[in-house]
Amino acid sequence: MNDITTVTEKGQVTIPNEIRKALGIRPKDKIRFTLDDGTVRLTLVSVTLESAFGAVRPLAQPEDFDKRVAETKAERAQKRAGNRRPSK
């Protein structure tokens, strides 16, 4: 395989279809370029933390932390009030 492609002004190149198929590269996949003694190697990166982010829906929605702080403060105040000895 000996394909030639053009570099755009933004530094982008199109990976020839035959190479994409051979490596199993699909849109939005991550690839790594490695320079070794004047030769560039292109490798499909299977999974990165960045590529996996958002792939799984969380079991629960994020909490409202301001609300949680207020609830905790109220609970602590109630406990302190319950632990006080009655005045004589």
Biopython code that builds the backbone (N, CA, C, O; Angstrom):
import numpy as np
from Bio.PDB.StructureBuilder import StructureBuilder

atoms = [
    (1, "MET", "N", (0.859, -1.170, 0.000)),
    (1, "MET", "CA", (0.000, 0.000, 0.000)),
    (1, "MET", "C", (0.907, 1.234, 0.000)),
    (1, "MET", "O", (1.817, 1.353, 0.820)),
    (2, "ASN", "N", (0.643, 2.129, -0.918)),
    (2, "ASN", "CA", (1.497, 3.306, -1.056)),
    (2, "ASN", "C", (0.644, 4.493, -1.500)),
    (2, "ASN", "O", (0.770, 4.963, -2.630)),
    (3, "ASP", "N", (-0.225, 4.975, -0.608)),
    (3, "ASP", "CA", (-1.114, 6.085, -0.930)),
    (3, "ASP", "C", (-0.460, 7.408, -0.593)),
    (3, "ASP", "O", (0.328, 7.507, 0.348)),
    (4, "ILE", "N", (-0.797, 8.424, -1.373)),
    (4, "ILE", "CA", (-0.311, 9.783, -1.127)),
    (4, "ILE", "C", (-1.521, 10.646, -0.819)),
    (4, "ILE", "O", (-2.552, 10.554, -1.486)),
    (5, "THR", "N", (-1.383, 11.497, 0.214)),
    (5, "THR", "CA", (-2.463, 12.404, 0.590)),
    (5, "THR", "C", (-1.874, 13.788, 0.816)),
    (5, "THR", "O", (-0.660, 13.925, 0.968)),
    (6, "THR", "N", (-2.703, 14.795, 0.841)),
    (6, "THR", "CA", (-2.264, 16.186, 0.966)),
    (6, "THR", "C", (-2.530, 16.699, 2.379)),
    (6, "THR", "O", (-3.565, 16.395, 2.973)),
    (7, "VAL", "N", (-1.602, 17.469, 2.906)),
    (7, "VAL", "CA", (-1.765, 18.096, 4.210)),
    (7, "VAL", "C", (-2.483, 19.426, 4.003)),
    (7, "VAL", "O", (-2.081, 20.225, 3.157)),
    (8, "THR", "N", (-3.554, 19.668, 4.780)),
    (8, "THR", "CA", (-4.290, 20.925, 4.672)),
    (8, "THR", "C", (-3.530, 22.033, 5.395)),
    (8, "THR", "O", (-2.521, 21.776, 6.053)),
    (9, "GLU", "N", (-4.018, 23.262, 5.269)),
    (9, "GLU", "CA", (-3.395, 24.389, 5.965)),
    (9, "GLU", "C", (-3.457, 24.223, 7.480)),
    (9, "GLU", "O", (-2.624, 24.772, 8.200)),
    (10, "LYS", "N", (-4.443, 23.466, 7.964)),
    (10, "LYS", "CA", (-4.576, 23.213, 9.405)),
    (10, "LYS", "C", (-3.732, 22.024, 9.861)),
    (10, "LYS", "O", (-3.759, 21.669, 11.040)),
    (11, "GLY", "N", (-2.986, 21.404, 8.948)),
    (11, "GLY", "CA", (-2.159, 20.267, 9.312)),
    (11, "GLY", "C", (-2.911, 18.950, 9.307)),
    (11, "GLY", "O", (-2.423, 17.957, 9.847)),
    (12, "GLN", "N", (-4.087, 18.924, 8.710)),
    (12, "GLN", "CA", (-4.901, 17.714, 8.686)),
    (12, "GLN", "C", (-4.615, 16.895, 7.429)),
    (12, "GLN", "O", (-4.297, 17.436, 6.370)),
    (13, "VAL", "N", (-4.737, 15.581, 7.577)),
    (13, "VAL", "CA", (-4.621, 14.678, 6.433)),
    (13, "VAL", "C", (-5.783, 13.706, 6.462)),
    (13, "VAL", "O", (-6.352, 13.444, 7.522)),
    (14, "THR", "N", (-6.134, 13.176, 5.320)),
    (14, "THR", "CA", (-7.153, 12.137, 5.251)),
    (14, "THR", "C", (-6.448, 10.795, 5.243)),
    (14, "THR", "O", (-5.561, 10.549, 4.426)),
    (15, "ILE", "N", (-6.851, 9.930, 6.160)),
    (15, "ILE", "CA", (-6.292, 8.579, 6.179)),
    (15, "ILE", "C", (-7.008, 7.796, 5.083)),
    (15, "ILE", "O", (-8.235, 7.700, 5.094)),
    (16, "PRO", "N", (-6.267, 7.245, 4.154)),
    (16, "PRO", "CA", (-6.911, 6.507, 3.059)),
    (16, "PRO", "C", (-7.839, 5.414, 3.578)),
    (16, "PRO", "O", (-7.575, 4.789, 4.605)),
    (17, "ASN", "N", (-8.923, 5.198, 2.851)),
    (17, "ASN", "CA", (-9.959, 4.250, 3.235)),
    (17, "ASN", "C", (-9.391, 2.848, 3.469)),
    (17, "ASN", "O", (-9.777, 2.185, 4.431)),
    (18, "GLU", "N", (-8.504, 2.398, 2.628)),
    (18, "GLU", "CA", (-7.932, 1.053, 2.764)),
    (18, "GLU", "C", (-7.195, 0.903, 4.103)),
    (18, "GLU", "O", (-7.258, -0.152, 4.734)),
    (19, "ILE", "N", (-6.504, 1.955, 4.528)),
    (19, "ILE", "CA", (-5.788, 1.932, 5.806)),
    (19, "ILE", "C", (-6.778, 1.977, 6.965)),
    (19, "ILE", "O", (-6.622, 1.252, 7.947)),
    (20, "ARG", "N", (-7.807, 2.839, 6.850)),
    (20, "ARG", "CA", (-8.831, 2.900, 7.906)),
    (20, "ARG", "C", (-9.494, 1.542, 8.095)),
    (20, "ARG", "O", (-9.713, 1.103, 9.224)),
    (21, "LYS", "N", (-9.810, 0.882, 6.992)),
    (21, "LYS", "CA", (-10.443, -0.440, 7.082)),
    (21, "LYS", "C", (-9.494, -1.461, 7.690)),
    (21, "LYS", "O", (-9.908, -2.262, 8.528)),
    (22, "ALA", "N", (-8.231, -1.446, 7.283)),
    (22, "ALA", "CA", (-7.255, -2.417, 7.783)),
    (22, "ALA", "C", (-7.044, -2.271, 9.286)),
    (22, "ALA", "O", (-6.855, -3.264, 9.989)),
    (23, "LEU", "N", (-7.077, -1.019, 9.785)),
    (23, "LEU", "CA", (-6.870, -0.782, 11.216)),
    (23, "LEU", "C", (-8.171, -0.733, 12.013)),
    (23, "LEU", "O", (-8.151, -0.673, 13.242)),
    (24, "GLY", "N", (-9.309, -0.760, 11.304)),
    (24, "GLY", "CA", (-10.602, -0.691, 11.994)),
    (24, "GLY", "C", (-10.889, 0.688, 12.550)),
    (24, "GLY", "O", (-11.580, 0.813, 13.561)),
    (25, "ILE", "N", (-10.365, 1.738, 11.903)),
    (25, "ILE", "CA", (-10.559, 3.116, 12.376)),
    (25, "ILE", "C", (-11.925, 3.618, 11.925)),
    (25, "ILE", "O", (-12.282, 3.556, 10.749)),
    (26, "ARG", "N", (-12.680, 4.121, 12.910)),
    (26, "ARG", "CA", (-14.002, 4.691, 12.635)),
    (26, "ARG", "C", (-14.018, 6.159, 13.039)),
    (26, "ARG", "O", (-13.116, 6.603, 13.750)),
    (27, "PRO", "N", (-15.012, 6.920, 12.609)),
    (27, "PRO", "CA", (-15.105, 8.323, 13.016)),
    (27, "PRO", "C", (-15.078, 8.451, 14.542)),
    (27, "PRO", "O", (-15.692, 7.654, 15.251)),
    (28, "LYS", "N", (-14.376, 9.439, 15.022)),
    (28, "LYS", "CA", (-14.200, 9.787, 16.440)),
    (28, "LYS", "C", (-13.253, 8.855, 17.191)),
    (28, "LYS", "O", (-13.035, 9.050, 18.387)),
    (29, "ASP", "N", (-12.685, 7.852, 16.528)),
    (29, "ASP", "CA", (-11.666, 7.024, 17.161)),
    (29, "ASP", "C", (-10.426, 7.875, 17.411)),
    (29, "ASP", "O", (-10.198, 8.880, 16.739)),
    (30, "LYS", "N", (-9.636, 7.457, 18.382)),
    (30, "LYS", "CA", (-8.376, 8.129, 18.693)),
    (30, "LYS", "C", (-7.245, 7.359, 18.039)),
    (30, "LYS", "O", (-7.225, 6.128, 18.048)),
    (31, "ILE", "N", (-6.304, 8.100, 17.471)),
    (31, "ILE", "CA", (-5.128, 7.470, 16.887)),
    (31, "ILE", "C", (-3.879, 8.122, 17.463)),
    (31, "ILE", "O", (-3.899, 9.282, 17.876)),
    (32, "ARG", "N", (-2.809, 7.367, 17.483)),
    (32, "ARG", "CA", (-1.535, 7.867, 18.004)),
    (32, "ARG", "C", (-0.539, 7.898, 16.856)),
    (32, "ARG", "O", (-0.434, 6.948, 16.080)),
    (33, "PHE", "N", (0.196, 9.015, 16.760)),
    (33, "PHE", "CA", (1.285, 9.135, 15.802)),
    (33, "PHE", "C", (2.595, 8.975, 16.564)),
    (33, "PHE", "O", (2.828, 9.660, 17.560)),
    (34, "THR", "N", (3.447, 8.069, 16.092)),
    (34, "THR", "CA", (4.743, 7.852, 16.708)),
    (34, "THR", "C", (5.818, 8.099, 15.655)),
    (34, "THR", "O", (5.774, 7.522, 14.568)),
    (35, "LEU", "N", (6.779, 8.953, 15.978)),
    (35, "LEU", "CA", (7.880, 9.244, 15.068)),
    (35, "LEU", "C", (9.082, 8.416, 15.494)),
    (35, "LEU", "O", (9.542, 8.508, 16.632)),
    (36, "ASP", "N", (9.591, 7.599, 14.559)),
    (36, "ASP", "CA", (10.715, 6.717, 14.864)),
    (36, "ASP", "C", (11.722, 6.789, 13.723)),
    (36, "ASP", "O", (11.523, 6.195, 12.663)),
    (37, "ASP", "N", (12.806, 7.527, 13.955)),
    (37, "ASP", "CA", (13.889, 7.627, 12.976)),
    (37, "ASP", "C", (13.377, 8.057, 11.597)),
    (37, "ASP", "O", (13.733, 7.462, 10.580)),
    (38, "GLY", "N", (12.539, 9.095, 11.578)),
    (38, "GLY", "CA", (12.047, 9.649, 10.310)),
    (38, "GLY", "C", (10.828, 8.949, 9.743)),
    (38, "GLY", "O", (10.322, 9.353, 8.697)),
    (39, "THR", "N", (10.347, 7.911, 10.406)),
    (39, "THR", "CA", (9.158, 7.189, 9.950)),
    (39, "THR", "C", (8.032, 7.426, 10.945)),
    (39, "THR", "O", (8.230, 7.347, 12.157)),
    (40, "VAL", "N", (6.849, 7.718, 10.417)),
    (40, "VAL", "CA", (5.685, 7.943, 11.271)),
    (40, "VAL", "C", (4.852, 6.668, 11.309)),
    (40, "VAL", "O", (4.535, 6.079, 10.276)),
    (41, "ARG", "N", (4.509, 6.262, 12.519)),
    (41, "ARG", "CA", (3.652, 5.091, 12.693)),
    (41, "ARG", "C", (2.306, 5.573, 13.221)),
    (41, "ARG", "O", (2.256, 6.387, 14.143)),
    (42, "LEU", "N", (1.225, 5.078, 12.647)),
    (42, "LEU", "CA", (-0.129, 5.421, 13.056)),
    (42, "LEU", "C", (-0.724, 4.197, 13.741)),
    (42, "LEU", "O", (-0.731, 3.104, 13.174)),
    (43, "THR", "N", (-1.229, 4.384, 14.975)),
    (43, "THR", "CA", (-1.775, 3.272, 15.748)),
    (43, "THR", "C", (-3.139, 3.657, 16.296)),
    (43, "THR", "O", (-3.319, 4.762, 16.808)),
    (44, "LEU", "N", (-4.086, 2.757, 16.190)),
    (44, "LEU", "CA", (-5.411, 2.969, 16.777)),
    (44, "LEU", "C", (-5.295, 2.825, 18.286)),
    (44, "LEU", "O", (-4.779, 1.824, 18.784)),
    (45, "VAL", "N", (-5.779, 3.834, 19.017)),
    (45, "VAL", "CA", (-5.782, 3.775, 20.478)),
    (45, "VAL", "C", (-7.135, 3.213, 20.870)),
    (45, "VAL", "O", (-8.171, 3.819, 20.595)),
    (46, "SER", "N", (-7.123, 2.045, 21.519)),
    (46, "SER", "CA", (-8.384, 1.350, 21.777)),
    (46, "SER", "C", (-9.276, 2.095, 22.766)),
    (46, "SER", "O", (-10.422, 2.404, 22.439)),
    (47, "VAL", "N", (-8.779, 2.390, 23.965)),
    (47, "VAL", "CA", (-9.604, 3.084, 24.958)),
    (47, "VAL", "C", (-8.713, 4.000, 25.782)),
    (47, "VAL", "O", (-7.663, 3.591, 26.278)),
    (48, "THR", "N", (-9.151, 5.242, 25.917)),
    (48, "THR", "CA", (-8.493, 6.175, 26.823)),
    (48, "THR", "C", (-9.552, 6.698, 27.778)),
    (48, "THR", "O", (-10.750, 6.568, 27.526)),
    (49, "LEU", "N", (-9.112, 7.274, 28.849)),
    (49, "LEU", "CA", (-10.058, 7.858, 29.790)),
    (49, "LEU", "C", (-10.895, 8.919, 29.087)),
    (49, "LEU", "O", (-12.104, 9.013, 29.302)),
    (50, "GLU", "N", (-10.242, 9.718, 28.243)),
    (50, "GLU", "CA", (-10.954, 10.773, 27.523)),
    (50, "GLU", "C", (-12.008, 10.191, 26.585)),
    (50, "GLU", "O", (-13.123, 10.707, 26.511)),
    (51, "SER", "N", (-11.668, 9.131, 25.878)),
    (51, "SER", "CA", (-12.627, 8.559, 24.932)),
    (51, "SER", "C", (-13.777, 7.854, 25.648)),
    (51, "SER", "O", (-14.876, 7.755, 25.103)),
    (52, "ALA", "N", (-13.532, 7.363, 26.869)),
    (52, "ALA", "CA", (-14.573, 6.659, 27.608)),
    (52, "ALA", "C", (-15.488, 7.605, 28.377)),
    (52, "ALA", "O", (-16.584, 7.215, 28.778)),
    (53, "PHE", "N", (-15.045, 8.851, 28.587)),
    (53, "PHE", "CA", (-15.840, 9.797, 29.372)),
    (53, "PHE", "C", (-17.207, 9.998, 28.731)),
    (53, "PHE", "O", (-17.303, 10.303, 27.542)),
    (54, "GLY", "N", (-18.245, 9.828, 29.507)),
    (54, "GLY", "CA", (-19.602, 10.029, 29.026)),
    (54, "GLY", "C", (-20.192, 8.810, 28.342)),
    (54, "GLY", "O", (-21.350, 8.845, 27.925)),
    (55, "ALA", "N", (-19.434, 7.740, 28.216)),
    (55, "ALA", "CA", (-19.921, 6.554, 27.529)),
    (55, "ALA", "C", (-20.936, 5.784, 28.374)),
    (55, "ALA", "O", (-21.771, 5.058, 27.834)),
    (56, "VAL", "N", (-20.865, 5.941, 29.682)),
    (56, "VAL", "CA", (-21.772, 5.232, 30.583)),
    (56, "VAL", "C", (-22.592, 6.253, 31.350)),
    (56, "VAL", "O", (-22.050, 7.206, 31.909)),
    (57, "ARG", "N", (-23.877, 6.052, 31.373)),
    (57, "ARG", "CA", (-24.763, 6.963, 32.101)),
    (57, "ARG", "C", (-24.662, 6.675, 33.600)),
    (57, "ARG", "O", (-24.732, 5.516, 34.009)),
    (58, "PRO", "N", (-24.498, 7.717, 34.424)),
    (58, "PRO", "CA", (-24.391, 7.483, 35.872)),
    (58, "PRO", "C", (-25.680, 6.884, 36.436)),
    (58, "PRO", "O", (-26.771, 7.140, 35.928)),
    (59, "LEU", "N", (-25.536, 6.083, 37.497)),
    (59, "LEU", "CA", (-26.704, 5.464, 38.124)),
    (59, "LEU", "C", (-27.597, 6.505, 38.792)),
    (59, "LEU", "O", (-28.819, 6.359, 38.811)),
    (60, "ALA", "N", (-26.988, 7.550, 39.337)),
    (60, "ALA", "CA", (-27.748, 8.601, 40.013)),
    (60, "ALA", "C", (-27.251, 9.953, 39.522)),
    (60, "ALA", "O", (-26.094, 10.103, 39.128)),
    (61, "GLN", "N", (-28.130, 10.915, 39.553)),
    (61, "GLN", "CA", (-27.748, 12.263, 39.150)),
    (61, "GLN", "C", (-26.870, 12.887, 40.223)),
    (61, "GLN", "O", (-26.999, 12.540, 41.397)),
    (62, "PRO", "N", (-25.980, 13.801, 39.848)),
    (62, "PRO", "CA", (-25.152, 14.473, 40.859)),
    (62, "PRO", "C", (-26.032, 15.190, 41.880)),
    (62, "PRO", "O", (-27.086, 15.734, 41.551)),
    (63, "GLU", "N", (-25.575, 15.172, 43.102)),
    (63, "GLU", "CA", (-26.344, 15.811, 44.170)),
    (63, "GLU", "C", (-26.232, 17.325, 44.092)),
    (63, "GLU", "O", (-25.281, 17.870, 43.533)),
    (64, "ASP", "N", (-27.232, 17.990, 44.669)),
    (64, "ASP", "CA", (-27.181, 19.435, 44.849)),
    (64, "ASP", "C", (-26.393, 19.664, 46.135)),
    (64, "ASP", "O", (-26.936, 19.533, 47.232)),
    (65, "PHE", "N", (-25.113, 20.005, 45.998)),
    (65, "PHE", "CA", (-24.239, 20.082, 47.166)),
    (65, "PHE", "C", (-24.620, 21.206, 48.116)),
    (65, "PHE", "O", (-24.458, 21.062, 49.328)),
    (66, "ASP", "N", (-25.115, 22.309, 47.603)),
    (66, "ASP", "CA", (-25.557, 23.384, 48.495)),
    (66, "ASP", "C", (-26.704, 22.896, 49.377)),
    (66, "ASP", "O", (-26.744, 23.181, 50.574)),
    (67, "LYS", "N", (-27.629, 22.165, 48.776)),
    (67, "LYS", "CA", (-28.763, 21.624, 49.528)),
    (67, "LYS", "C", (-28.263, 20.615, 50.563)),
    (67, "LYS", "O", (-28.721, 20.613, 51.706)),
    (68, "ARG", "N", (-27.311, 19.748, 50.156)),
    (68, "ARG", "CA", (-26.763, 18.728, 51.055)),
    (68, "ARG", "C", (-26.047, 19.366, 52.246)),
    (68, "ARG", "O", (-26.172, 18.885, 53.372)),
    (69, "VAL", "N", (-25.298, 20.447, 52.004)),
    (69, "VAL", "CA", (-24.598, 21.160, 53.085)),
    (69, "VAL", "C", (-25.615, 21.741, 54.065)),
    (69, "VAL", "O", (-25.447, 21.627, 55.279)),
    (70, "ALA", "N", (-26.662, 22.360, 53.538)),
    (70, "ALA", "CA", (-27.692, 22.954, 54.394)),
    (70, "ALA", "C", (-28.380, 21.884, 55.244)),
    (70, "ALA", "O", (-28.631, 22.096, 56.430)),
    (71, "GLU", "N", (-28.687, 20.714, 54.622)),
    (71, "GLU", "CA", (-29.329, 19.625, 55.364)),
    (71, "GLU", "C", (-28.411, 19.114, 56.479)),
    (71, "GLU", "O", (-28.865, 18.858, 57.595)),
    (72, "THR", "N", (-27.127, 18.969, 56.173)),
    (72, "THR", "CA", (-26.171, 18.476, 57.162)),
    (72, "THR", "C", (-26.037, 19.449, 58.322)),
    (72, "THR", "O", (-25.995, 19.033, 59.479)),
    (73, "LYS", "N", (-25.970, 20.735, 58.023)),
    (73, "LYS", "CA", (-25.888, 21.751, 59.078)),
    (73, "LYS", "C", (-27.124, 21.708, 59.959)),
    (73, "LYS", "O", (-27.021, 21.823, 61.180)),
    (74, "ALA", "N", (-28.292, 21.543, 59.349)),
    (74, "ALA", "CA", (-29.544, 21.482, 60.111)),
    (74, "ALA", "C", (-29.560, 20.247, 61.003)),
    (74, "ALA", "O", (-29.977, 20.325, 62.159)),
    (75, "GLU", "N", (-29.107, 19.101, 60.476)),
    (75, "GLU", "CA", (-29.064, 17.872, 61.270)),
    (75, "GLU", "C", (-28.117, 18.021, 62.465)),
    (75, "GLU", "O", (-28.447, 17.593, 63.571)),
    (76, "ARG", "N", (-26.967, 18.610, 62.254)),
    (76, "ARG", "CA", (-25.999, 18.806, 63.336)),
    (76, "ARG", "C", (-26.554, 19.753, 64.397)),
    (76, "ARG", "O", (-26.386, 19.520, 65.594)),
    (77, "ALA", "N", (-27.217, 20.823, 63.954)),
    (77, "ALA", "CA", (-27.800, 21.783, 64.902)),
    (77, "ALA", "C", (-28.882, 21.104, 65.738)),
    (77, "ALA", "O", (-29.005, 21.355, 66.937)),
    (78, "GLN", "N", (-29.662, 20.242, 65.090)),
    (78, "GLN", "CA", (-30.726, 19.524, 65.799)),
    (78, "GLN", "C", (-30.130, 18.564, 66.830)),
    (78, "GLN", "O", (-30.655, 18.440, 67.936)),
    (79, "LYS", "N", (-29.045, 17.889, 66.475)),
    (79, "LYS", "CA", (-28.380, 16.970, 67.410)),
    (79, "LYS", "C", (-27.807, 17.735, 68.594)),
    (79, "LYS", "O", (-27.924, 17.301, 69.740)),
    (80, "ARG", "N", (-27.180, 18.888, 68.307)),
    (80, "ARG", "CA", (-26.613, 19.689, 69.397)),
    (80, "ARG", "C", (-27.721, 20.170, 70.326)),
    (80, "ARG", "O", (-27.552, 20.168, 71.545)),
    (81, "ALA", "N", (-28.841, 20.579, 69.765)),
    (81, "ALA", "CA", (-29.956, 21.062, 70.580)),
    (81, "ALA", "C", (-30.525, 19.921, 71.428)),
    (81, "ALA", "O", (-30.946, 20.152, 72.562)),
    (82, "GLY", "N", (-30.543, 18.709, 70.902)),
    (82, "GLY", "CA", (-31.061, 17.547, 71.627)),
    (82, "GLY", "C", (-30.117, 17.078, 72.715)),
    (82, "GLY", "O", (-30.549, 16.425, 73.665)),
    (83, "ASN", "N", (-28.834, 17.398, 72.598)),
    (83, "ASN", "CA", (-27.839, 16.963, 73.581)),
    (83, "ASN", "C", (-27.702, 17.949, 74.737)),
    (83, "ASN", "O", (-27.024, 17.650, 75.720)),
    (84, "ARG", "N", (-28.323, 19.103, 74.640)),
    (84, "ARG", "CA", (-28.222, 20.100, 75.722)),
    (84, "ARG", "C", (-29.059, 19.648, 76.913)),
    (84, "ARG", "O", (-30.134, 19.066, 76.765)),
    (85, "ARG", "N", (-28.533, 19.936, 78.086)),
    (85, "ARG", "CA", (-29.276, 19.617, 79.312)),
    (85, "ARG", "C", (-30.264, 20.726, 79.590)),
    (85, "ARG", "O", (-29.978, 21.903, 79.368)),
    (86, "PRO", "N", (-31.419, 20.347, 80.074)),
    (86, "PRO", "CA", (-32.413, 21.379, 80.381)),
    (86, "PRO", "C", (-31.927, 22.337, 81.458)),
    (86, "PRO", "O", (-31.213, 21.931, 82.375)),
    (87, "SER", "N", (-32.308, 23.602, 81.351)),
    (87, "SER", "CA", (-31.919, 24.618, 82.327)),
    (87, "SER", "C", (-32.723, 24.442, 83.604)),
    (87, "SER", "O", (-33.877, 24.015, 83.564)),
    (88, "LYS", "N", (-32.113, 24.772, 84.744)),
    (88, "LYS", "CA", (-32.816, 24.675, 86.026)),
    (88, "LYS", "C", (-33.317, 26.004, 86.467)),
    (88, "LYS", "O", (-33.934, 26.110, 87.527)),
]
sb = StructureBuilder()
sb.init_structure("model")
sb.init_model(0)
sb.init_chain("A")
sb.init_seg("    ")
for serial, (resi, resn, name, xyz) in enumerate(atoms, 1):
    if name == "N":
        sb.init_residue(resn, " ", resi, " ")
    sb.init_atom(name, np.array(xyz, "f"), 0.0, 1.0, " ", f" {name:<3s}", serial, name[0])
structure = sb.get_structure()
